């Protein structure tokens, strides 16, 4: 079965997040919660689906999955909450100078 692929975020029982991608979300969730999914989620069950986004193919989904895995917990919180302003603030490069203002 090819596309669409979903990138998803699970909240584990301890509050941590797990990011993955699949083209069969129902099966993947069942596998995570039964302990037959990723090793991480097997140790942090139960998990709850908190976010999904659709991608046209596996390659696009995997690129986005890698990107989200590199994000901080706080940045993932903003994405899940749909807080675009906070997400933008957290996306600014750390240590980068603020743009000059024309006063």
N, C-alpha and C positions, 0 to 999 in steps of 0.2 A: 504494500500500500504506500503510495507516494503522496506527499503534501495533502492538505496544508499541515504544516508542522506547528506545534505550540511550544513556546518557551513558558515555563511555569516556575513559580516560587512556592515552596512549602514552608510553613512555620512548624517547627518541631516542638515537642512538648516542653523543651527547656528554653524556648524563645529564640533559638537560632534559626537560620534560614538555610534551605537547600534549593539550589537552582538546577533545573534540568530542562530537557527538551524531548518531545515525542510526537508521533503522529497518531497515538491512541491513548488519550489522557485517562480514560476510565480504567483501562488495563494497568497503566503505569501507577496510578494512585493505589489501586488494589495491591500491586506488587510492593510498593513502598510500605503500606500499612500492614502487610502480612509478613514483612521481614525479608522478602525475596527481591527487593529493589536494591538500591545502593547500600553499601556497607554503612555509610554514615547514617542514613535514615533508619536502618535496622536497629541501630543503637540508640536512636532518639525518637522512637515512636511513642504515641501516635503522632502523625503529621496531618496538617490541615492545609488545603489548597487556599492560598491567599491572593494569587495573581496569575494571570495568563495573558499572553499576546500571541497573535497568529503571524506566521511567516510563510511565504510561498513555497519554500523548499527546505530540505534538511540543511544545506550549506548555510543559508541565511539564519536559520534557527540556531545553528551551532555557533556562528559568529556572535550572535546576540547573547547566547548563554555564556560564552567566554567573557564577554564584556561585563555582564551582570555579576559574574563570579568575582570579578575584580573590584566591585563596589563595596563600600563600607556598609555596615548594618544600618546606619543612619540614612544613608542614601537609598538603600532598598526600602526602608520605612517610608520615605517620601514618595517613591515610585508607587508603592502599594496604596498609599493614601491618596494618590493623585494630586499631591501638593507640588504643583509645577514651580512655584516660586522657591520653595525650599530646595527642590531638586536642582534648580538653576544655581542657587547659592552654593550648594554642595559640589556642583560640577566645576566651579572655578578652580583653577590650578592653585594648589597650595603654595604659598610663598610668592606667587606672581604679583607684581605691583598692580595696584588699582589704576585704571586708566585716568589720565589727567583730565581735569574738568576745566572747561573754559569759563572762567569767572569774569 
